[in-house]
């Protein structure tokens, strides 16, 4: 399943439109916004303390990223994915996550600092134990931020935000999903911190396969 756009893991807001853009993405990740929810310009302007023009700019950007749908004379809404669209997003996420893990492992093998990933994983583990979805979502973004910074890849910084995983996670919330993700992140980071590119790539791709299996099982039910 966005600036860091879809994942909100890199950039910080620099303009009023950025504030709205990131705020909506984060609210989606934290389950305060949900797929299908209408987005009213005047309400968003008041919520974020910006002009309606800034809201409109942010909504246009979110629509370009595939996170929001714009309707003529009817405003905007958080996009809802069909079952096939969800699987399509996961297909792309599988390849990109493996590549991200491989890139970070290569950087570690080349002498990049391990501390950012170690720290991010520790915070994710603490968030997992807290059983708080919002805290876990924030810590997960922090881990991806650490992996992207460690990798040093501009292309991954450009590509990762375009994957609509925030909608996937907001729309599909099986109870088993967080346990799967935590276990997988630990395995992926272990391979990355060992500097093992092949193992990291495989762990990253397997993580998304495991997410897909949980979601498919939920859809079948």
C-alpha positions in Angstrom: 0.0 0.0 0.0 3.7 9.9 -0.1 7.7 14.7 1.0 8.1 11.5 1.5 4.7 11.4 0.0 3.2 8.0 0.3 5.4 6.8 3.0 6.0 10.2 4.6 9.5 9.1 5.6 11.7 11.8 4.2 10.8 15.4 3.6 9.5 17.8 6.2 6.8 20.4 5.2 8.2 23.6 3.7 5.0 25.2 2.5 1.4 25.4 3.7 0.5 22.9 1.0 3.2 20.6 2.3 1.7 20.8 5.7 -1.7 19.6 4.4 -0.1 17.0 2.1 1.9 15.4 5.0 -0.9 15.8 7.5 -3.4 13.9 5.3 -0.8 11.1 4.6 0.1 10.8 8.3 -3.6 10.8 9.3 -4.2 8.0 6.8 -1.3 6.0 8.2 -2.6 6.6 11.8 -6.1 5.6 10.8 -7.6 9.0 11.5 -8.6 9.2 7.8 -10.0 6.2 6.1 -10.4 5.2 2.4 -13.6 6.6 1.0 -13.7 9.5 3.5 -14.7 12.9 2.0 -12.2 15.7 2.3 -13.8 19.1 2.7 -11.6 22.1 1.8 -13.0 24.4 4.4 -12.6 21.8 7.2 -9.0 21.0 6.1 -8.1 24.7 6.0 -9.3 25.1 9.5 -7.7 21.9 10.7 -4.2 22.7 9.3 -4.5 26.5 9.7 -3.9 27.2 6.0 -5.7 28.9 3.1 -8.1 26.9 0.9 -5.8 27.6 -2.0 -3.1 25.6 -0.1 -5.6 22.9 0.6 -6.5 22.7 -3.1 -2.8 22.5 -4.1 -2.2 19.7 -1.6 -5.3 17.7 -2.9 -4.0 18.1 -6.4 -0.7 16.6 -5.4 -2.3 13.8 -3.4 -4.5 13.0 -6.5 -1.4 12.9 -8.6 0.1 10.4 -6.2 -3.0 8.2 -6.4 -4.0 8.8 -2.7 -7.0 11.0 -3.3 -9.8 11.1 -5.9 -11.1 14.4 -7.2 -14.7 14.7 -8.3 -16.0 17.5 -10.4 -18.2 19.7 -8.3 -18.2 17.1 -5.5 -14.8 17.7 -3.8 -12.4 15.0 -3.0 -12.1 11.7 -1.1 -9.5 9.3 0.1 -9.1 6.7 -2.6 -10.5 3.2 -2.1 -8.6 0.4 -3.7 -10.3 -2.6 -5.3 -9.0 -6.1 -4.4 -7.0 -6.2 -7.7 -5.6 -2.7 -7.2 -4.4 -3.7 -3.7 -2.6 -6.7 -5.2 -1.1 -4.5 -7.9 0.3 -2.1 -5.2 1.8 -5.0 -3.3 3.4 -6.4 -6.5 5.3 -3.1 -6.9 6.0 -2.8 -3.1 7.6 -6.2 -3.1 10.2 -5.2 -5.7 10.9 -1.8 -4.2 11.2 -3.1 -0.6 13.6 -5.7 -1.7 15.7 -3.1 -3.5 15.6 -0.7 -0.6 16.8 -3.5 1.8 19.6 -4.5 -0.7 20.7 -0.8 -1.1 20.8 -0.3 2.6 22.8 -3.5 3.2 25.3 -2.4 0.5 25.8 0.9 2.3 26.3 -0.9 5.6 28.9 -3.2 4.0 30.6 -0.1 2.7 30.9 1.4 6.1 27.7 3.4 6.6 26.6 3.9 10.2 24.5 1.2 11.8 23.1 3.3 14.6 20.1 4.9 12.7 18.7 1.5 11.7 19.4 0.0 15.1 17.7 2.9 16.8 14.7 2.9 14.5 14.2 -0.8 14.9 14.4 -0.5 18.7 11.7 2.3 18.6 9.6 0.1 16.4 9.9 -2.8 18.8 8.9 -0.5 21.7 5.9 0.7 19.7 4.9 -2.8 18.9 4.8 -3.7 22.6 2.7 -0.6 23.3 -0.1 -2.0 21.1 -0.8 1.5 19.9 -1.5 1.7 16.2 -0.6 5.4 15.9 2.7 4.9 17.6 3.5 1.9 15.5 2.7 3.8 12.3 5.1 6.6 13.3 7.8 4.2 14.2 7.4 2.3 11.0 7.8 5.5 9.0 10.9 6.2 11.1 12.4 2.8 10.1 11.8 3.5 6.4 13.4 6.9 6.9 16.5 5.3 8.4 16.7 2.7 5.6 16.3 5.4 2.9 18.9 7.7 4.4 21.3 4.8 4.9 20.9 3.6 1.3 21.7 7.1 0.0 19.7 6.3 -3.2 18.0 9.3 -4.7 16.0 7.0 -7.0 14.5 5.1 -4.1 13.7 8.4 -2.4 11.8 9.3 -5.5 10.1 5.9 -6.2 9.1 4.8 -2.7 6.7 7.7 -2.1 4.7 6.7 -5.2 3.6 3.4 -3.8 0.1 3.5 -2.2 0.9 1.4 0.8 -0.7 3.9 3.2 -4.1 3.2 1.6 -3.4 -0.6 1.7 -2.7 -0.5 5.4 -5.6 1.8 6.1 -8.1 -0.3 4.1 -6.9 -3.7 5.2 -6.4 -4.1 9.0 -6.3 -7.8 9.9 -5.2 -8.4 13.5 -2.3 -10.6 12.4 -0.8 -7.9 10.1 1.2 -6.0 12.7 2.7 -9.2 14.1 3.7 -10.2 10.6 5.3 -6.8 9.9 7.2 -6.7 13.2 8.7 -10.1 12.7 9.6 -9.3 9.1 11.2 -6.0 9.9 13.5 -7.7 12.4 14.5 -10.3 9.9 15.1 -7.7 7.2 17.1 -5.4 9.4 19.2 -8.3 10.7 20.3 -9.0 7.1 20.8 -5.3 6.3 23.0 -4.8 9.4 25.0 -7.8 8.5 25.7 -6.2 5.1 24.3 -9.2 3.3 22.7 -7.7 0.1 21.2 -10.9 -1.2 19.6 -11.9 2.2 18.3 -8.3 2.7 16.7 -8.3 -0.7 15.1 -11.6 -0.1 13.9 -10.6 3.4 12.4 -7.3 2.0 10.5 -9.1 -0.7 9.4 -11.9 1.6 8.0 -9.2 4.0 5.6 -7.9 1.3 4.7 -11.5 0.3 3.7 -12.1 3.9 1.7 -9.0 4.0 0.0 -10.0 0.8 -0.8 -13.5 2.2 -2.5 -12.0 5.3 -4.5 -9.5 3.2 -5.6 -12.2 0.6 -6.7 -14.5 3.5 -8.8 -11.6 4.9 -10.3 -10.8 1.5 -11.2 -14.5 1.0 -13.0 -14.6 4.3 
